[in-house]
């Protein structure tokens, strides 16, 4: 059975999807900017995501590449001795080692769950760790 020919509309959509992915990388993941640049609505973008697994995967790959780029820049700042970058890294990637500003504890009272937060300054943490 012969394959169905792609219509001009389908070819145009495929080209727009490919262009969307290319522009997404240069727009730092800003969906609105890319939609505006290609003159498509956000609803069209979301329809593509829902109906085209390859497009969705390409969007996710582009977003992951952006995160990789930002992480590389962060590591560069850390290597240059940027204390703020170091603290940010530790608060986001080393929580399991206690680098947090607040601790959340679940307490059960009368069969219901409530969350109690205790804020801890970095100074207090350093005093307790040292």
N, C-alpha and C positions, 0 to 999 in steps of 0.2 A: 504494500500500500504506500503510495507516494506521500511524502511529507507535505503538509499544507504550506502554501506560500505565505510568507509574512507580508502583511499589508503595509502600506506606506506609514500608516498610523502606528503600527507596532514597531517598525524600524525607527520611527521618530522617537517613540517612547524609550526604546532601548538606548538610543543615542543620548537622550536627556538623562537617563539613569546613569550612564557612564560619565557624562559630564558632571552630574550632580556629585558623584563620588570624588572626582578630581577637584571640584571647587570646594567640597567639604574639607578636604585636607588644607587648602589655602585659607579657608575662612575660620580656621581653628575650631571646627565643629559647630559653628553657628548655623543652625538649620534655617532660621529666618532669612539670614543674609543670602544663603544659597538659593532658597525658594524665590526670593526677590530677584536675584541675578538671572535666574532661569525663567522668570515670569510664570511660576507655578504656585498654586496654593499649598498651604501646609497640609490640607486634607489629602491632596494628591500624594504628597510625600508619605503620609501615614498609610494610604491605600497601597502604595508600592511596598512598604515595609510588610504589611499584612499578607499581600498576595505573591510576593516574589522573594523566596528564601535566599537566593543568590544576592539580590540587592541588599537584603537585611544583613547578610553576612559581610558584605563589602562595607556597609555603613559601620558595623561593629568593628571591623578591622581598622577603618579610618579613625574611629574614636580611640581605639587602643593605641594606635600609632601616636596620636596626640598626647595621650597620657605618658607614653614612653619618652617622648620629646621633653615633656615638662619634668619628668623624673630625672632625666639626664641633666637638665639645667639645675635642678635642685641639688643633685650630687656634686655638680661643679661648684655651686655656691658653698656647699659643705666643705669641699676640698680646699676652697679659698679661705676657710676659717670663719664663715658667716654664722655667728652664734644663733641668730634667729632661725636660719635654715636648719641648723642642728636640732634646736628645740622642736620645731615643727615636725621634723622627721621622727624624732623620738616619741612625740605625742601621738603621731598617726601610725607609726610602724612598730613601736616598741611598747604598746599598752600592756602587753602580757608581762612586761618586766616592771610595771608600776609607773611608767611615765604618763600619768594622767593628772588632770587638774581637779577632777572630782571623781568620787567613787559612787557607784549606784548599788544600792542594796535592796533586795526584795524582802519585805516584812509581811507576814500574814497576820492579820488581826481579825478576829471574829469571822473567819472563813473568807474574807475578801483580801485582795492583793493591793498593796499600796507601795509606791516607790519613794524611798527617802534618799535624797542626795546630800552628800556631805562634801562641801568644797574644800579643796586643799590647795594651798599655794605651792609653787615650786620650791620656795624656801623651806616650808614645812617638810616637804618630801625629802629634800636634801638633808635636813636635820635628822630625820628618822632613818634615812638610808646610811648616813655616815656614821 
